[in-house]
């Protein structure tokens, strides 16, 4: 299954696990004519995005390029979330591919 989201300058949930799930790949696509930086957090149920659960910090994605995150699969429990934000609104889209386990 896939989940698509627009990434904004506010750290927002881009995927919430329903039941237990595993991510297979995430694509962060910069569709703007400017480089952007992105942050990603893996947030346990009931917690908030903060420095303790940040997994990518200020990663630069150049204009019209895509960051592919596929090396490690994330095992998520019911209610765990993936949050993201970026430096420029209306410039970054994300696709999360996942499977229920």
C-alpha positions, 0 to 999 in steps of 0.5 A: 500500500502507499500513502502520499502527502505534501510536506510543509514547513510544519512538522506534520504526520505523513504516515500513521501505522494502523495495526503493526506495519513495516515501511518498504520505501519512502520517496521525498520528491522535490518538485520545485526549482529550489533546493530544500532541506527536509527533516524526518522523525519516527514518533512512537504513539503518544509522543511528539516529534523532537530531537530524540526521535529525529532520523534525518536532519536538514537533508538537502534535496536539490531541485527536481530530485528525489531522496529515496529512503530504502536501506532500513525498513521501519517496523511500526506499532499501531499509532506510531507515526512518521513526521516530516517537514521541509524548508519551503512550502509547496516544494516536497511530496512524499510517498510512503510504501508500507505493508501490514504485518 
